[in-house]
């Protein structure tokens, strides 16, 4: 059996939990659930909790949860859309 050797990077930075969400859509927490919030300025923020997939936020625009079967998007103007994947 081969063993895996430790790899040392010359220049590396430790990512925060928030930054890790953008690395292949997960933070390594193991539960596959994420949350995201968009700051909508003078309007109420929009958010998605318990996203079973990739959760992204664009401040001033939207939050989006993209899962295996559907994509939910909530916009800062109060509207939302649900796209079913087939």
N, C-alpha and C positions, 0 to 999 in steps of 0.2 A: 504494500500500500504506500502510495506517495504521500508525503506530508506537504502542507502548504507553509511556505516561509513568510515571515512578517515582512511587510513592505513599508519602507520609510520614505516619505515625500520630503523633498528639500524645502519646498514652500507649500504649506497647506494651512487652511484656516478652518476652524470649527464652525459648522453651520448652526444657526438657531433653529428651533422647532418650526418657526414660520418659514424660514428659507428652505428647510428640508421638504416642505410640502410641494415645492416646485420641482423636486428631483423625482421624476417618474411618479408624481402624484401621491407620495406617501411620506410620512415622517418616521416610519419605522416603529410606530407604537404597537403594531401587530393586530390591531382590531379592525383596520380597514375603514374606519369612520373618521370623517373630517368635518370641520366647520369653516365658514368664511363670512366676512362682513365687508360691505362697501360703505365708505363714508360718503353720504350724499349731500354734503355741504349744509345748507340751511334746511333741507328736508330731513325727515327721519331716515336713519341708516337702514339698509336692507341686509338681510342675513339668511343663511341657510345653515341649519344644524343637522347633525346625524346624516351626512352625505355618505352614502356607500358608493364611492367612486372618487373622481377628481373634482375638488371644489376650488374654483378660482374666483377672484374678486377684482373688479376694475373700479377704483374709487371714482365716484361721480357718475358711474354708468350702470353697473350690474353686478350680480353674483350668479354663478352658474355651477350646478352640480351635474356632472356627466357620469352616468352609471352604465351598467351593462344593458339595461332595457330602455332607458329614457334619459332625456336631458331636460332639467328644470332650470329656467332662467328667471330671475326676479330683477326688475329694472327700478332705478331710482324714481321714475315718474309714477310708481305704484302699480304698473302692469306686470304681467308675468306670462311666460309661455312654457308649454310642456310638449316636447317632441318625443314621440314613441319610436324606438328603434325596432325594426323588424328583421 
